[in-house]
Amino acid sequence: MSDNKIKYLPGHYGTSKRILGRTFESFYVETPEELSAVQTCREYASRFDDAMNTGASIVLAGKTHNGKTHLAYSIAMDVVKGGRTVHYTSPIYLLKDLHPEFIALRRVTDDQISQTIEFCLNADLLVIDDVGGGPESDVCAGIIGSIIESRLRDKRPLVVVGYGTEKDLSRNIGASVLDALKESSGPFVVCDWHIPRRRRDASE
């Protein structure tokens, strides 16, 4: 199964080229915490049909360079292999496509806006990566929060990758949105292990 499947089923915006091809098998495991995280993410992907019925979503939160994106992408690839659609995005791409100032600056068309909303709301799985990893604003938090809440209401699963602690994530998407994510009955994976600099390229 090619990584291109994520590009066209139906989206792939915001995915760094450096993680293309990453899998659960290629995730470097050294600590019990890392092994537990991989097992949790792998089980979520393997039982994605159940998540489609319940709307259970998974949150990955922790320090930078701890492999959160690697794990999120591995989930996405396994879900695609199961014949489901995935849209992979990040706050900066959502801002570029949906923030009024960016829309005017980039001359984003109504069709492009509609397509972004369609992908975010109707893909079987939406992955929002790097939440809190950039200069998010109240407007950005509002956009992300609205998308998450809409999907949760419709029982459509998400993978949310947040930089920092649970408190940081709460600030970046809103406390009520984070509470709703946690109430979706999916796992909350804390990625707070230390990864030496030499291992960063192998795990992120």
Disulfide bonds with the S-S distance in Angstrom:
none
